[in-house]
Amino acid sequence: MSTRLTIASLFKQVAAEQGKPLLPLDDDLSLLESGLDSLCFAIIVARLEDELGVDPFTASDEVYFPVTFGDFVRLYEPLPA
């Protein structure tokens, strides 16, 4: 499964588990307007760390917080060689 599909699947799974309505996931969807709250994002980041073996929020000294779903996905996708 691609990184993007893994992330989208986790967004949907966590939304369902937490009883949150989730807007359709596209690259321009604002995370603040997605329907998820901070607990949902914390769960998603923790599960992604378990599944992908990386937490981009602690992997760098530079702090960057994604604004859109597309931004969030790009944090986890490998950089082009």
N, C-alpha and C positions, 0 to 999 in steps of 0.2 A: 504494500500500500504506500502511496506517495506521502510525503510529509504533509502536503496540503490536505489530502483526504483524511489523514490521521487526525489533524488538528480540527477539521470540520466535524468529524465524527465525535471527537471529544467535546466540542462545543455543544453539539446536539444531545449527547449523553448526559452531560452535567446539567444542562438546562432542564431536561426531563426529570432527573433525579432531584433537583432543587425546586421543581414546580415553577420554573420561569418561562415565560413566553419568549421565544427566540425569533428574531426577524430573519428573513432569508440572508444567507451568508454570501456576500460578494465583496470584492476588494475595497469598495468605497464605503462599506458599512462602518459607521462610527461605533467604536466599542462602547462608548457611553450610552448609545442609543440601541444597542444590540438586544437588550432585555436582561442581560446578565449583570450581577453585582460583583463586588470585590471578592466575596467568598468564592463565587463561581470561578473567577479568574485565578484565584490562589489554588483551587483544586485542579484546574486545567494545567497550570504551570507545573505543579507537583507531579501530576500524572505524565505529562510530557517528559519531565526529567527522568522518571522511571522508565518510560518507553523508549525515548530517544537517547538517553544518557547525557543530556546537556540542559543547562539552565542558562540561557543567554543573558538573563538579568544579573547573574553573578559572575559570568565568565569574563567580563571586561570591567576595567576601571571606569570606562565612559558610561554614564547613565543615559539610557534612551528608553522612553516609554512609547509604545506604539499607540497610534490614534485610531487607525482603522483595522479592519480584519486583515486586509492585505499587508499592512505594516507588521501585524502580529505574525503572519505566516512567513514573511521575509526574514524575521529574526531567527527562525528555525531552519529555513532552507539553506542548503550548502551554497557557499559562494562559488561563482564560476571559476574554473581553473585558468 
